[in-house]
Amino acid sequence: MDNEMTLSFVAISENESLARMAITSFVAQLDPTIDELSEFKTIVSEAVSNAIIHGYDEDGKGIVTVHAVRDGDLVSVAVKDNGKGIFDVKKAMEPLFTSKAEMERSGMGFTIMESFADNLQVESEPNVGTVITFSKKFYSVKMPQIS
C-alpha cells in the first residue's frame, strides 16, 4: 500500500461534491488521464449519491464513509452507509431499475459504475447498510523528455 484515506460525512447531497473533490486529489498523484479521472469521479459520485438518496433518504443524520487505498497504479475504494440496505442486490443492479421512480431516477447508477470500474462489488443487508467496493487501474500520462 502506497497511500490511504478515509473521509466520513453527513448524508446530505452537497457532500457528494466533497467526496468527488477528495478522491480527485487522492488519485491525482497517479497522473491519470482526464478520461480516467472523470470515470473515477463518476463512480464515486454514483456510489455516494446512492448512499445518501437510497440508503438514508437524504435524512441529514446518517454518515457515509469513503475509504480509498492506493497500491501502485491500482486504487480501491469502499463507500459505506448504515442505512436501509438493499433488499435485492441482483435486481437493484439491473439497468433501469429504480426504487425512487417518483424522483425520476434513471436506474443506471450501478450500470455506470460497472462500466467505469475494473471491479465492482455490492454487499448489502436490509436495515443494516450497504458497502460498494470498486477498483480501477490507472495508466499515468508521462510527458516525453525533450533532449
N, C-alpha and C positions, 0 to 999 in steps of 0.2 A: 504494500500500500504506500502510495506516494503522498496522498493528501486525503483529508476527510472533513466534512462539515455537517452540522445539524442545525436546522432552523425550525423553530416552532412558533406558531402564530394563531390568533383567534380566527375562527371560521367566518370571516366576512369577505365579500367579493373583492374589496380593494386590496386585500393581501395576496391575491393571486399574482398581481404585478410585482410584489415584493419577492415572491418565490422565483419568478422569472428572472428578475434582476440578480438575485443571489446566485442562481445556477449559471447565469451567463458569466458572471465574474469567476465562478469556480472553474468552468470549462475553458475560459479564455486563455488560461495558462498553456493549453494544448495547441494554441494557434489554429483553431478549426476553420474550415471554410464557412462562408456566410450561410450556405445551404445546411451544413451540419449543425451550426449554431441555431438556425431558425427551426429546424426539425426538433432539436433537443428542447428548446424553449416551448415548442408546441406540445410536446409530450408532457412536460412539467405542468404547463397551463391546463391541459385537459385533466390530468390526474388531480391537481389541486382543486379545480372547479368542481369535479365530481365529488370530492370530499366535502366541499362547502355546500353545494347545492343539494346533492342527493344524500350524503352522509348525515349532515346536520340541518338540512332545510334552512340554511342561512340563518341559524339561530343566534349567532354572535356570541355564543357561550363555549362551544366546543373548540378543541385545539387540533390543528393539523400540524403534522411533523414531516419535514422533508430531510432525509438523511442521504448524503452522497459520499461515495468513495471513488477516488481516482487511483488506478493501478496501471501505470504505464499510459497507454493510449486508450484504455477502457475506463469508462465512467459508469458506475452503477448507482441507481437512485431508488429509494423506497419512500413512498408517500403514504402516510398512515393517518387514519382517523379512528376514533372510538364512537362512531355514530351508529346509524340504523343498520348498517351492513347490507349485503346484497342477498336476497333470498334465493335467487337462481343465477349464479355467475355465468353459466353457459348461455342462458337466454339473454342476460344483460349484455353479453359480448357480441350478440348478433347485430349486423348492420341494421340501422334504422329503428332498433328497439329503444324506447324511452319510457321511463316511469313518470315523466313530467310532461306529457303531451300538452297539458293546459298552458305550459310555459313556452310552447313552440320550440322545444328542444329537438334537435335533429336526430339524436340517437346514433351519432357517428363517432363519439369520443373514443371508445375502445378500438374501433376500426382505424382511426387516425393514429392512435398510439402504437398499435401493432405495425402499421405500415412504416413508421419512422424509427422504431426501436429494433435493435438486433435480437432482443429477447424481452418478452413481457409476461409477467405472471400476475394473476389477481387472486388473492386469498381473502375470503370474507366469511364472517359468521353473523347471522341475523342478531340484531340487538347487542352486538359486541364491537363491530367495526370492520374496516377494510384496510388491506395493505396492497398497494400497487407497486410492484418492483419491476424495474426495467434497466437495460444496459445498452450502451452504444459504444462502438469503437470509433475513435476519431483519427483522421488522416491529416496530419498537420500540413499547413501551407508554408513551405520554405521558399524564400526568395533566392534565386540563383546568385551565387557570388560573382561579382564583376572584378576581373583582374586587370 
